[in-house]
């Protein structure tokens, strides 16, 4: 569910980017870059992505340690994988720290800039695409939050620091990490799904929902009823997509 939460936040973020990529000039509102509601919404989507990204990493490590043991190969290999990503990917290590920056100092984005792909022959057909540019000078004031390595990398940054390609890169790293976790759970997940489908039988259709009820009777004629949905959409997503990873 933590992975699903991250997926949903990434989808909201990328939907926003898609909506504001290659916008025709005649549809463009030139005052939107500094519109407080527009910038706040962009920051919300960025922060949701960063928070759920860090939650996914921390939760996955704790899950593996509890399930297989603190010093198990499964947990150790996951930590090694995240360490390798931290070392090899600027996007991974910077966005991990940008989440900390946001928690302590607030939203990282001040304005939403737009790149213009100008059409000389037909200016009205020019296209505008959002760029989520961070203020490097402002980030450089927080050396303690970012650490010496990233601080030096920010000092040496010669181009604009745009979040769009960085978040796109970590989305691939996230799938790499989840692929590893699913590889450990493949047998367990497959068996669980097959058991659910066996017990449900032909009661499941495309229209209905299947719920599981548990009833606990207590003293004084009190009854507690707990109800759980079987998330068939998530089970089908795993079978059609992620099972093939392993």
URSULGI-V939418 format. One record per run of one state. SS is the DSSP state (h for helix, s for strand, l for the rest). FROM is the first residue (numbers start at 1). TO is the last residue. Records with the same first field share a line. If there is no record, write none. Layout:
# URSULGI-V939418
SS: FROM-TO  FROM-TO
This chain:
# URSULGI-V939418
l: 1-1  20-22  28-31  35-35  69-72  89-89  106-112  118-122  126-126  132-132  134-135  140-142  156-161  204-210  219-221  230-231  241-241  246-246
h: 2-19  25-27  32-34  36-68  73-88  90-105  123-125  136-139  143-155  163-203  232-240  242-245
s: 23-24  113-117  127-131  133-133  162-162  211-218  222-229
